[in-house]
Amino acid sequence: MQGTLTFLGTGTSMGVPTLGCECRVCTSTDPRDVRLRPSILLRWPGHDAAERTVLIDTGPDFREQAMRAGLKRVDAVLYTHSHADHILGLDDLRPLSFVTFRQSGPIPLYATTETRAVLERIYSYTFSPDAKYPTRAKVALHNVEGGARVHEVSFTPVPVFHGEMQITGYRFGSVAYLTDVSSIPESSFELLEGLDVLVIAALRHQPHPSHATVDQAVRWANRIGARQTWFTHISHDLGHAETNANLPEDIQLAHDGLVVPIQLLPVQLEETRG
């Protein structure tokens, strides 16, 4: 089953251009050097011909990203972790959630127990049993530790580390998305076999305590062996054109708005019936 992956944002927590910075990337005229906070959008046609739309993370730029992508509804959101650049757009789901709610109920939000606790605290006016905010988002939190299924597609959590913090990557079909990663446990490499498309973070060339360098990400990409690897969560240290010119054709920087065809494997019919 064919679908598409759209890069809504490929930047760091501060975005690119970075406020107050006049470096050559922040002042670049190449639109591919403009990077909103990291997020992706998955789209595929359902068995009933209706389009499915799934987000991974809703950062502080989500409203702008959703408008650019022409989002009309959202079937689910999966969260990688609880840092601000990945969750602070949740409230902008409100108008989309009203549309989805009328058609199929609240939007399911999938997150680990730790990330759920942060979301419930920050968005208490949405999730508290006593919440009375009349136009709060029509959403429902679900644990993702055992995986998630959204209509025809299953999502498998891939544990990785962001410094000392364990966060969640995702595999869906022959695609994997790993953002903010600084190390990958051996057990997680087993979940990344046979990929067609790998999306993985590559911050800059210089070492960072909680993010991979370009060289680290290239080594992981070569080990995993996906047909195509796209780097995301890119800082203003890396110019798009010059960096890609020094990378292999099958390992490249992504950019905001890039749309990649992907293969999404449906869940087994037996599971669907169950």
N, C-alpha and C positions, 0 to 999 in steps of 0.2 A: 504494500500500500504506500503510495507516494504522498509526501507532504512537503512542507517548506519550513525552514528555520530562518527567522528574521532577527538580525542583531539590532535590538532597540537601542542598546548602549554598549560601548566597548571601553569606557574609561575607568579611571580609578574613583575612589571615594570623593576626591576633590574635582573630578571632571577635567577636561581639557577643552579650551584653555583654562588654566588654573588662575583663580583670582589674584590679581596683583603681579602676575608673572609676564615678562616680556621676552622670554626665551624664543628661539627660532621656531619651535613647534607651536607654542602658544600664539605666535604672531603669523603662523603659516597661512597662506592663501589656499592651500589644498583642503577641500572640504572633508577629506578623509582623516585629517588631523583634528577635527572637532569631535570630541568623544563625550557623550552623556554617560551617566552612571550605569553599571552593567546590568543587563537584562536581556532575555530572549523571548521571542514569540513563536509558538509552534502552531501551524495550521494544517489541517488535513480534511478531506471529504469523508463524512460519515457514511455508514451503510444506507442511511435514509437520504443521502445526498446533501444533508445539511452540513455546513462548514463547522468544524470543531476548532476551538481556539484555546490554547493553554499558555500561560505565562510561567516563566521561572524568574521569580523576584519582582518586586514592585518598588523601585527606588524613588528618590525625591524628584526625578525627572519623568515619572511615569505618565503624568497627564500629557505632557508635550509628546512623549513617545507614542502614546495611544492615539493621539490625534494624527500624528504623521502616518501611522500604520492603518488608519481608518477603522479602528476597533469599534464594533457595534455591540458585542457581547463577549463574555468570557466564560468558558466552561469550567476552568479550575486554575488555581495558582499553586505552584510548588515553591517553597522557600528553602534557600541553601543555608542561611544562618541569620542571626538577629542584628547584625550591624546596620547602622543608619542608612548606608547607601544601598541596602537591599530591601528595606521594609518601609521606609518613610513615605512611600506613595500609596500605601494600602487604602487610605481614606479616599483617594481618587477613584477607587473601584465603585464608589457609591452609585453614580448614575448608571454605570454598566450593570451593577448588581440588581437594580430595579428591573431592567429589561430581562436579565436572565431569570430572576425570581418569578416573573409572570409566566415564563415559558417552562421552567423546569425546577424551580425552587432555589434556595440560597446557593451561592457560589462556594464550592468546597475549597478550603485553603489547607494545604498539606505542609506539615512542619514537624520537626522533632519536638520532644517534650520540652527541651530547654528553650527552643525558639518560640514555641507556643506560650510559655510562661511570660516571655518578654512582650509578645504581641498582646496578650491579655492585660498586661500592666499598662503598656503605653496607650492601647486603645480600649481602655476600660469602659468608655462611653459606648463602645460597640459590643463588647463581649460580656460585660458584667450582667449577672442575672437580674440586677436591679436597674439596668440601663433603661432610660426613658427618652433618649435622644430620638426625636420622631423620624428623622431621615437618616438614621445610621445605616451603614452598609448591610445588605442582605447577604451575609456570609456565614460559613460554619467551619470551625477548626476541626481538623482530623490529624491523628498521629500518622507519620509517614514511615516510622521505623520498619514496618513490615512491607513497605511498598505501597503503590497507589495505582488505581486503574481509572482512567478517564475515558468513558465510552469504549472505543475499540483498542485503546493503547494502554499498555502497562508501563509503569515507571519504577525502576529499581534504584534504591538509594545506593550511592557509592561513597563510603566514608573516606574523607581526606582530612588533612590538617592545615589549618591557617594559623601559623605559629604554634602555640600550645593548645589552641582551640580546635576541637573536632567539629567539622562542618559536613554538609551533605552535598555531594555531587549526584548527578542522575544519569542513568542509562535508559534510553527508550529506543526500541528497535536496534538499528545498527549505528546509533548515535550516542555520544556521551558528552555531558556538559560539566566541566569542573572549573569553577571560578575561585579566586582568592586562595589558591592552593600553594603551600610551601613544601609539603611532603605527602607521599602516597604510601599507605601501608601495603605490604606485600599481598595481603589478602584481597585488597581492592584491585590490584592488577589483574587478578583472575576474572573480575567482573568486566574487564575492559578488553577482552579478547574478541577478535573478529569484527572490529568496528570499520565502518565505511567513513564516518565523520567523527572527529574528535575536536571539541572546543575546550581549550585549556588556557588558564591565565599565564601571562608572561609580562611582568611589570616593567622591567628595564634590564640593562646589562649589569649594573652594580648590585651586589648582594643586598638583601633586605631580610629582616628577621621573620617576616610572616608572609612573604610573597616570593614566588619563583622568579629567577632571572630568565632571560631568553635562552641562555645555554642550558639551564636545567630543563626548561620546557621542551627544548629540542631533543634532549636525551630521552625524556619521557615519551615524546612523540615517536621517536625511532623505536623505542622498546615496545610500545603499544602497537605500532604498525598500521594505523588507520590509513585508508587510501588518501584522505585529505585531513590535515590538521589546521585549525584556525585559532590564532591567539587572540585573547581578549583581556580585559582588565589592564589596559595599557596606559602607562604614565606619559607625561609630557617629555620624557627623556628620549622617546622613540619617534622619529619622523616616519610617516607611513611609507612613502616611496623608497627612501634610502634603506630602511630596515628590510623591506621585502626584497629589494635588489640583492641583499646579502643572505637571503634565506632560500632553501630549496623550494621548487615550485609547489611541492605537496605539503609545505609547512609555511603558512603566511599569516601576517597580521590581518584580522578582520577589520571592518569599519562599520560605523553606524549606518543602518539602512541596507546592509548587504543581505541578500536573500539567497539561501542555499537549498537546493533540492535535497531531500532526505528520504530514506526508506524507513517507514514506521511499520513494524510488525504487529499485527493484531493479536490480542490475547487469544488463547485457545478457546474453541467453541465450547469445550466441556466446562471451562471456567466461567464463560459467559452464562451458560445455562444454570450453573450453580449459584 
